[in-house]
Amino acid sequence: MQPVKKFSAGAVSASIWENKKELNGKETTVESVSFQKSFKTQSGEWQHSQSFRKADLPNLLLAGQKAFEYLALKE
């Protein structure tokens, strides 16, 4: 499954996901946002984490703001 939209700021990204759910007999789309940080190990392999250091927070906020703007302006 692929995200609908992805926003990156430095090594941090925010991915927007859409899931179809049935609520009260009606199909609706439920959106969610996940965050991750990408980094290379000493051996050069790319890894991903959902833990963030203090220095990552500005990029986390920026990616989150872009995700919020996308979802808010989409409505």
Helices and strands as residue ranges (DSSP letters): E 5-9, E 12-23, E 26-40, E 46-49, G 54-56, H 57-74
